[in-house]
Amino acid sequence: MRDLAALIRAVPDFPTPGVMFRDVTPLLADADGFARCIDALAEPWQGSGVQAVCGIEARGFIFGAALAQKLHAGFVPLRKPGKLPPPVVTVDYQLEYGSDRLEAQRDALKPGERVLLVDDVLATGGTLAAARALIERLGGELVGAGVVIELTGLHGRERWSGDQRLHSLLRY
């Protein structure tokens, strides 16, 4: 994973002072690095019967769609409010600085469909927990989640409960 870590740019004091932003743009721009990243994200889920990959807006779409292709699964975008035509299923959740909402088409998943959840970064875990709740409301069977980067100091993994695996490629 060291070669992938070299493609992550650290941006100090963004978006606010004291925050070290981990920019995945250089990783996405590197064809070999991006391919290695998708291979590494897919590896734990090979043979697990994943039928759909749910990606969280926005960078989760990039990784999720590529991962769905690799796993021969469908892709379901989990969107911010107002981006999808009705009918939608929604989940409201709290962030450290306010609240937000995720939405998906009501018929995005079939009941019992085996789902992998994907995002770029796991920080405090609020968005991943909300996405999990949304998948459950849609009737999906969550098999686990994968993220490119886990910010361990924010303890987001502690909000991940249950038997489903949470796989992260890089930890900071």
C-alpha positions as CSV (number, residue, x, y, z in Angstrom):
1,M,0.0,0.0,0.0
2,R,3.0,2.3,0.3
3,D,2.9,2.9,-3.5
4,L,-0.8,4.0,-3.1
5,A,0.0,6.2,-0.1
6,A,2.6,8.1,-2.2
7,L,-0.3,9.1,-4.5
8,I,-2.3,10.8,-1.7
9,R,-1.5,14.5,-1.3
10,A,-1.6,16.0,2.2
11,V,-3.1,19.5,2.2
12,P,-2.6,21.3,5.6
13,D,-5.3,23.6,6.9
14,F,-8.0,22.6,4.4
15,P,-10.9,23.1,4.5
16,T,-10.3,24.8,7.9
17,P,-7.2,25.6,10.0
18,G,-5.9,22.5,11.8
19,V,-7.3,20.0,9.4
20,M,-5.0,17.8,7.3
21,F,-7.0,17.0,4.1
22,R,-6.1,13.8,2.3
23,D,-6.5,14.5,-1.4
24,V,-7.2,11.4,-3.6
25,T,-7.0,13.4,-6.9
26,P,-3.4,12.4,-7.7
27,L,-4.4,8.8,-7.1
28,L,-7.3,9.1,-9.5
29,A,-5.1,10.7,-12.1
30,D,-2.5,7.9,-12.0
31,A,-3.9,5.1,-14.2
32,D,-1.8,2.3,-12.7
33,G,-2.3,3.6,-9.1
34,F,-6.1,3.8,-9.6
35,A,-6.2,0.3,-11.0
36,R,-4.1,-1.0,-8.1
37,C,-6.4,0.8,-5.7
38,I,-9.5,-0.8,-7.2
39,D,-7.9,-4.2,-7.2
40,A,-7.0,-3.8,-3.5
41,L,-10.5,-2.6,-2.6
42,A,-12.0,-5.6,-4.5
43,E,-9.7,-8.3,-3.1
44,P,-11.5,-8.9,0.3
45,W,-14.9,-9.2,-1.5
46,Q,-14.0,-11.5,-4.3
47,G,-16.3,-14.6,-4.2
48,S,-18.5,-13.0,-1.5
49,G,-21.5,-12.8,-3.8
50,V,-21.7,-9.0,-3.9
51,Q,-24.6,-8.0,-6.2
52,A,-24.6,-4.2,-5.8
53,V,-22.0,-1.6,-4.7
54,C,-23.4,1.5,-3.0
55,G,-21.1,4.6,-3.4
56,I,-21.5,7.7,-1.2
57,E,-21.6,11.0,-3.0
58,A,-19.3,12.3,-4.4
59,R,-15.9,10.6,-4.4
60,G,-17.5,7.3,-3.3
61,F,-19.1,7.3,-6.8
62,I,-15.7,7.2,-8.5
63,F,-14.4,4.3,-6.4
64,G,-17.8,2.6,-6.1
65,A,-18.5,2.5,-9.8
66,A,-15.1,1.1,-10.7
67,L,-15.4,-1.4,-7.9
68,A,-18.8,-2.5,-9.1
69,Q,-17.4,-3.1,-12.5
70,K,-14.5,-5.2,-11.1
71,L,-16.9,-7.3,-8.9
72,H,-19.4,-7.7,-11.8
73,A,-22.1,-6.0,-9.7
74,G,-24.5,-3.1,-10.2
75,F,-23.8,0.3,-8.8
76,V,-26.2,2.4,-6.7
77,P,-25.4,6.0,-5.9
78,L,-26.3,7.3,-2.4
79,R,-26.9,11.0,-3.0
80,K,-27.2,14.3,-1.2
81,P,-30.7,15.8,-0.9
82,G,-32.5,16.9,-4.0
83,K,-30.4,15.1,-6.6
84,L,-32.8,12.2,-7.4
85,P,-36.3,12.2,-8.7
86,P,-39.0,10.8,-6.4
87,P,-39.7,8.4,-5.0
88,V,-36.7,8.2,-2.7
89,V,-35.8,6.7,0.7
90,T,-33.9,9.1,3.0
91,V,-31.8,9.0,6.1
92,D,-30.9,12.1,8.1
93,Y,-27.8,12.1,10.2
94,Q,-25.7,14.3,12.4
95,L,-22.2,15.5,11.6
96,E,-19.7,17.1,13.9
97,Y,-20.7,20.5,12.4
98,G,-24.4,20.0,11.7
99,S,-26.7,17.6,9.9
100,D,-27.1,16.0,6.5
101,R,-29.2,13.6,4.5
102,L,-28.5,10.7,2.1
103,E,-31.1,9.5,-0.4
104,A,-31.5,6.6,-2.8
105,Q,-34.2,5.6,-5.3
106,R,-36.8,3.6,-3.5
107,D,-36.3,0.6,-5.9
108,A,-32.5,0.9,-6.1
109,L,-32.0,-2.5,-4.4
110,K,-33.9,-5.7,-4.5
111,P,-34.9,-7.2,-1.1
112,G,-32.1,-9.3,0.2
113,E,-29.6,-8.1,-2.4
114,R,-26.0,-8.4,-1.2
115,V,-24.5,-5.0,-0.9
116,L,-21.0,-3.6,-0.5
117,L,-20.8,0.0,0.7
118,V,-17.9,2.2,-0.5
119,D,-16.5,5.7,0.2
120,D,-13.2,7.4,-0.2
121,V,-12.6,8.4,3.5
122,L,-13.8,7.2,6.9
123,A,-13.5,10.1,9.3
124,T,-16.0,10.2,12.2
125,G,-18.1,7.5,10.8
126,G,-21.4,9.4,10.6
127,T,-21.8,9.2,6.9
128,L,-20.9,5.5,6.7
129,A,-23.4,4.8,9.5
130,A,-26.1,6.7,7.7
131,A,-25.4,4.9,4.5
132,R,-25.7,1.6,6.3
133,A,-29.1,2.6,7.7
134,L,-30.2,3.6,4.2
135,I,-29.1,0.3,2.7
136,E,-31.1,-1.5,5.4
137,R,-34.2,0.6,4.8
138,L,-33.9,-0.3,1.1
139,G,-34.0,-4.0,2.0
140,G,-30.3,-4.7,1.1
141,E,-28.2,-7.2,2.9
142,L,-24.9,-5.4,3.8
143,V,-21.9,-7.6,3.5
144,G,-19.4,-4.9,4.5
145,A,-17.8,-1.7,3.6
146,G,-14.6,-0.5,2.0
147,V,-12.8,2.8,2.1
148,V,-9.6,4.1,0.6
149,I,-8.5,6.1,3.6
150,E,-9.3,5.7,7.3
151,L,-8.5,8.7,9.6
152,T,-7.8,6.7,12.7
153,G,-7.6,9.6,15.1
154,L,-11.3,10.4,14.5
155,H,-12.4,6.9,15.6
156,G,-15.0,6.4,12.9
157,R,-14.5,2.6,13.0
158,E,-16.0,2.7,16.5
159,R,-19.4,3.6,14.9
160,W,-19.3,0.6,12.7
161,S,-21.2,-2.1,14.5
162,G,-22.3,-5.7,13.6
163,D,-20.6,-8.6,12.0
164,Q,-19.9,-6.9,8.6
165,R,-16.3,-6.3,7.8
166,L,-14.9,-2.8,7.3
167,H,-11.9,-2.7,5.1
168,S,-9.6,0.3,4.7
169,L,-6.6,0.5,2.4
170,L,-4.6,3.4,4.0
171,R,-4.7,4.6,7.6
172,Y,-3.6,8.0,8.8
